[in-house]
């Protein structure tokens, strides 16, 4: 086959581009990597970010620095990363709040979670658990639904704020079960919700499992079901919502690594492999599970598919519940 001069030039340019990309991936990293997290030090997201940074640094034999920029449910850090060059030197420890819930609730964010990021891997997730005061007669999810629907007044459930995952999980539960006897009480944080639930001032709460587990284990709260597809390794005796008779129910707070959009595929694969190798060791997985985080470490393609499904799930929940933060 004889190529025209223009076709030959285009082929040469493409080859040079591929060679440059491969060379860039081979030389990476040549300087420290910054991992941004949109929450303050000491919390769950910060803990996961520091585990990722430590193990990524070891896998790449490089320096990885965690940069905390808290605010607006992680969206401030996400917006910063979305604006930066896709060179592999700035990454985001994204969470469900910033990447799938806030984008569908509004107000309009300066980034699109699918268009403006390159998904690398979901590191892990934390299930939520439906907990009630043990004085409530309901001992299963089915009994809870029947009790709520037959009560003379609506049962109150708390959340850590309107649009928070603890609220969204409850809204999804209401829509999935057809429960009509529940009323939402938003709080400004989780601690006060737990205090009022322990005191019997509210009836139920969809809390993150690590937060409620000590109260469940001490008998101060009763767990009815976890929100993940599989039972939690931290509490294997608690059935999933699906096992408890709520088909298709899924709601977790997850943690994943993202780069800005347009990242060289070779670099994306290099990062995925390094995180997978570093976080996939028994010691690294154990460090997550003891904090109530179930390890995932899926491929970039699988992570993107999960993100698309999560966005679609919460968009439908907000539409049906007529929720908005505008």
C-alpha positions as CSV (number, residue, x, y, z in Angstrom):
1,X,0.0,0.0,0.0
2,X,1.4,3.4,-1.0
3,X,0.5,6.3,1.3
4,X,0.1,9.9,0.2
5,X,2.5,12.5,1.7
6,X,-0.3,13.9,3.9
7,X,-1.3,10.4,5.1
8,X,2.3,9.5,5.8
9,X,2.7,12.7,7.8
10,X,-0.4,12.0,9.9
11,X,0.8,8.5,10.6
12,X,4.3,9.8,11.6
13,X,2.7,12.3,13.9
14,X,0.5,9.7,15.5
15,X,3.5,7.4,16.0
16,X,5.5,10.3,17.6
17,X,2.6,11.1,19.9
18,X,2.3,7.4,21.0
19,X,6.0,7.3,21.6
20,X,6.0,10.5,23.7
21,X,3.0,9.1,25.7
22,X,4.8,5.8,26.4
23,X,8.0,7.7,27.3
24,X,6.0,9.9,29.7
25,X,4.4,6.9,31.4
26,X,7.8,5.2,31.7
27,X,9.4,8.2,33.3
28,X,6.5,8.8,35.7
29,X,6.7,9.9,38.4
30,X,9.5,12.5,38.2
31,X,8.3,14.6,41.0
32,X,6.0,14.4,44.1
33,X,2.3,13.4,43.5
34,X,-0.4,15.3,45.4
35,X,-3.6,13.5,46.5
36,X,-6.3,16.0,47.3
37,X,-9.1,15.1,49.8
38,X,-12.1,17.3,50.4
39,X,-12.4,16.6,54.1
40,X,-10.4,17.6,57.2
41,X,-7.7,15.4,58.8
42,X,-8.9,12.7,61.1
43,X,-12.1,11.6,59.3
44,X,-12.9,8.6,57.3
45,X,-12.0,10.1,53.9
46,X,-8.7,11.4,55.2
47,X,-7.9,8.0,56.6
48,X,-8.5,6.3,53.3
49,X,-6.5,9.0,51.5
50,X,-3.5,8.5,53.7
51,X,-3.7,4.7,53.2
52,X,-3.8,5.2,49.5
53,X,-0.9,7.8,49.6
54,X,1.3,5.5,51.7
55,X,0.8,2.4,49.6
56,X,0.9,4.3,46.3
57,X,4.2,5.9,47.3
58,X,5.7,2.4,48.1
59,X,4.4,0.9,44.8
60,X,5.8,3.8,42.7
61,X,8.9,4.5,44.9
62,X,7.8,8.1,44.9
63,X,6.6,10.8,47.2
64,X,2.8,11.1,47.6
65,X,1.5,14.0,49.7
66,X,-2.1,14.2,51.0
67,X,-3.6,17.8,50.6
68,X,-6.7,18.4,52.7
69,X,-9.1,21.0,51.3
70,X,-12.3,20.6,53.3
71,X,-15.7,22.1,52.5
72,X,-19.0,21.7,50.7
73,X,-19.1,17.8,51.0
74,X,-15.8,17.5,49.2
75,X,-16.8,19.5,46.1
76,X,-14.2,22.2,46.7
77,X,-11.4,19.8,46.3
78,X,-13.1,18.1,43.4
79,X,-13.5,21.4,41.6
80,X,-9.8,22.2,42.1
81,X,-8.6,18.9,40.6
82,X,-11.0,19.2,37.7
83,X,-9.3,22.4,36.6
84,X,-5.7,21.1,36.8
85,X,-3.6,19.5,34.0
86,X,-4.0,15.8,33.4
87,X,-0.4,15.0,34.0
88,X,-0.8,12.4,36.8
89,X,0.7,14.7,39.5
90,X,-2.6,15.7,41.1
91,X,-5.1,13.2,42.0
92,X,-8.4,13.3,44.0
93,X,-9.7,11.0,46.7
94,X,-13.3,11.4,45.6
95,X,-16.3,10.3,47.5
96,X,-19.9,9.5,46.7
97,X,-21.0,12.9,48.2
98,X,-18.8,14.9,45.8
99,X,-19.0,12.7,42.7
100,X,-22.5,11.3,42.6
101,X,-24.9,13.0,45.1
102,X,-24.0,16.7,45.1
103,X,-23.9,16.8,41.3
104,X,-27.6,15.7,41.1
105,X,-28.8,17.8,44.0
106,X,-27.5,21.2,42.9
107,X,-26.7,24.0,43.0
108,X,-24.8,23.7,39.8
109,X,-21.2,22.7,40.4
110,X,-18.2,23.9,38.4
111,X,-17.5,20.3,37.3
112,X,-19.2,17.3,35.8
113,X,-18.3,14.1,37.6
114,X,-18.2,12.1,34.3
115,X,-16.8,14.6,31.9
116,X,-14.1,16.3,34.0
117,X,-12.4,13.3,35.6
118,X,-10.5,10.1,34.7
119,X,-11.7,7.4,37.1
120,X,-8.7,5.2,38.3
121,X,-10.2,2.8,40.9
122,X,-12.8,2.6,43.6
123,X,-10.7,1.9,46.7
124,X,-13.6,0.8,48.9
125,X,-16.9,1.6,50.4
126,X,-18.6,1.8,53.8
127,X,-22.1,0.4,54.1
128,X,-24.9,2.1,56.0
129,X,-27.0,0.4,58.5
130,X,-30.7,1.0,59.5
131,X,-30.6,1.3,63.3
132,X,-33.5,1.8,65.7
133,X,-33.9,2.2,69.4
134,X,-34.2,-1.2,71.0
135,X,-37.4,-0.2,72.7
136,X,-39.1,-0.3,69.3
137,X,-41.0,-3.6,68.8
138,X,-39.7,-4.1,65.2
139,X,-36.8,-6.6,65.0
140,X,-36.6,-7.0,61.2
141,X,-36.9,-4.7,58.2
142,X,-40.3,-6.1,57.3
143,X,-41.6,-5.6,60.9
144,X,-40.2,-2.0,60.8
145,X,-42.1,-1.2,57.6
146,X,-45.4,-2.7,58.9
147,X,-44.9,-0.9,62.3
148,X,-44.3,2.5,60.5
149,X,-47.3,2.1,58.2
150,X,-49.6,1.2,61.1
151,X,-48.5,3.8,63.6
152,X,-51.0,6.5,64.5
153,X,-48.4,9.2,63.8
154,X,-45.4,9.1,61.4
155,X,-42.2,7.6,62.8
156,X,-39.3,10.1,62.7
157,X,-36.0,9.3,61.2
158,X,-32.9,11.4,61.5
159,X,-30.2,12.3,59.0
160,X,-26.9,14.2,59.2
161,X,-28.4,16.9,56.9
162,X,-30.6,17.2,53.9
163,X,-28.9,15.6,50.9
164,X,-26.4,13.7,53.1
165,X,-25.9,10.0,52.3
166,X,-27.8,9.2,55.6
167,X,-30.8,11.1,54.2
168,X,-30.5,9.7,50.6
169,X,-30.3,6.1,51.9
170,X,-33.5,6.7,53.8
171,X,-35.3,8.2,50.8
172,X,-34.2,5.3,48.7
173,X,-35.6,3.0,51.4
174,X,-38.9,4.8,51.5
175,X,-39.2,4.6,47.7
176,X,-38.1,1.0,47.5
177,X,-40.5,-0.3,50.2
178,X,-43.4,2.0,49.7
179,X,-43.2,3.0,53.4
180,X,-45.6,5.9,54.1
181,X,-45.3,6.3,57.9
182,X,-41.8,8.0,58.1
183,X,-40.9,11.6,58.6
184,X,-37.5,13.1,58.0
185,X,-35.7,15.2,60.7
186,X,-32.5,16.7,59.4
187,X,-29.7,17.5,61.8
188,X,-26.4,19.4,61.4
189,X,-24.3,16.3,62.0
190,X,-24.3,12.6,63.0
191,X,-23.5,13.0,66.7
192,X,-26.7,14.7,67.6
193,X,-28.7,12.1,65.6
194,X,-27.2,9.3,67.6
195,X,-27.8,11.1,70.9
196,X,-31.5,11.6,70.1
197,X,-31.9,8.0,68.8
198,X,-30.4,6.6,72.0
199,X,-32.7,8.9,74.0
200,X,-35.8,7.7,72.1
201,X,-36.5,11.1,70.6
202,X,-36.4,9.8,67.0
203,X,-37.2,6.3,65.8
204,X,-34.5,5.4,63.2
205,X,-31.4,6.4,61.5
206,X,-29.4,5.2,58.4
207,X,-26.0,5.6,59.9
208,X,-22.6,4.6,58.5
209,X,-21.8,1.2,60.0
210,X,-18.5,2.1,61.7
211,X,-20.3,5.0,63.5
212,X,-23.1,2.8,64.9
213,X,-21.3,-0.5,65.4
214,X,-20.1,0.2,69.0
215,X,-23.7,1.0,70.0
216,X,-25.0,-2.1,68.2
217,X,-22.5,-4.3,69.9
218,X,-23.3,-2.9,73.3
219,X,-27.1,-3.4,72.7
220,X,-27.9,0.3,72.9
221,X,-29.1,0.3,69.3
222,X,-30.7,-2.5,67.2
223,X,-29.5,-3.1,63.6
224,X,-32.1,-4.2,61.1
225,X,-30.1,-4.3,57.8
226,X,-27.0,-3.0,56.0
227,X,-27.3,-1.1,52.7
228,X,-24.6,-2.9,50.7
229,X,-25.0,-5.8,48.3
230,X,-23.0,-8.1,50.6
231,X,-22.9,-8.4,54.4
232,X,-20.1,-6.5,56.0
233,X,-17.0,-8.2,57.3
234,X,-17.2,-6.0,60.3
235,X,-20.7,-7.2,61.2
236,X,-21.5,-10.4,59.4
237,X,-24.6,-11.2,61.5
238,X,-26.5,-8.2,60.1
239,X,-28.5,-9.1,57.0
240,X,-28.4,-7.0,53.8
241,X,-31.5,-5.0,52.8
242,X,-31.9,-7.4,49.9
243,X,-31.8,-10.4,52.2
244,X,-34.4,-8.6,54.4
245,X,-36.8,-8.3,51.5
246,X,-35.9,-5.0,49.8
247,X,-34.9,-6.1,46.3
248,X,-32.3,-4.0,44.4
249,X,-31.5,-1.8,47.4
250,X,-28.0,-0.4,47.3
251,X,-26.6,2.7,49.0
252,X,-23.0,3.1,50.2
253,X,-20.6,5.9,50.9
254,X,-17.6,5.1,48.7
255,X,-14.0,6.3,48.2
256,X,-12.2,6.4,44.8
257,X,-9.2,7.8,43.1
258,X,-9.6,10.2,40.2
259,X,-7.4,12.2,37.9
260,X,-8.4,15.2,35.8
261,X,-10.0,14.3,32.5
262,X,-7.8,13.5,29.5
263,X,-5.1,11.6,31.5
264,X,-2.9,9.5,29.2
265,X,-4.3,5.9,29.2
266,X,-0.8,4.5,29.9
267,X,-0.5,6.7,33.0
268,X,-4.1,5.8,34.1
269,X,-3.2,2.1,33.9
270,X,0.1,2.7,35.7
271,X,-1.7,4.4,38.5
272,X,-4.4,1.8,38.7
273,X,-1.8,-1.0,38.8
274,X,0.2,0.7,41.5
275,X,-2.8,1.4,43.7
276,X,-4.1,-2.2,43.1
277,X,-0.7,-3.7,44.0
278,X,-0.1,-1.4,47.0
279,X,-3.6,-1.5,48.5
280,X,-4.2,-5.2,47.6
281,X,-1.8,-6.6,50.2
282,X,-3.3,-8.4,53.2
283,X,-2.0,-5.7,55.5
284,X,-3.4,-2.9,53.5
285,X,-6.8,-4.6,53.1
286,X,-6.9,-5.3,56.9
287,X,-6.2,-1.6,57.6
288,X,-9.3,-0.7,55.7
289,X,-11.6,-3.4,57.0
290,X,-10.8,-2.7,60.7
291,X,-12.1,0.9,60.0
292,X,-15.3,-0.5,58.4
293,X,-14.2,0.1,54.8
294,X,-14.8,-2.8,52.4
295,X,-11.9,-3.0,49.8
296,X,-12.8,-2.9,46.1
297,X,-9.9,-1.9,43.8
298,X,-11.8,-2.4,40.6
299,X,-10.6,-1.5,37.1
300,X,-11.0,2.0,35.7
301,X,-13.8,0.8,33.3
302,X,-15.7,-1.0,36.2
303,X,-15.3,2.1,38.4
304,X,-16.7,4.4,35.7
305,X,-19.7,2.0,35.2
306,X,-20.3,2.0,39.0
307,X,-20.1,5.8,39.0
308,X,-22.6,6.1,36.2
309,X,-25.0,3.8,38.0
310,X,-24.6,5.7,41.3
311,X,-25.3,9.0,39.6
312,X,-28.4,7.6,37.9
313,X,-29.6,6.1,41.2
314,X,-29.4,9.3,43.2
315,X,-30.8,11.4,40.3
316,X,-33.9,9.2,40.3
317,X,-34.2,9.4,44.1
318,X,-34.0,13.2,44.1
319,X,-36.5,13.4,41.2
320,X,-39.1,11.2,43.0
321,X,-38.5,12.9,46.4
322,X,-38.4,16.4,44.8
323,X,-35.2,17.2,46.6
324,X,-33.0,20.1,45.7
325,X,-30.3,22.2,47.5
326,X,-30.8,25.2,45.1
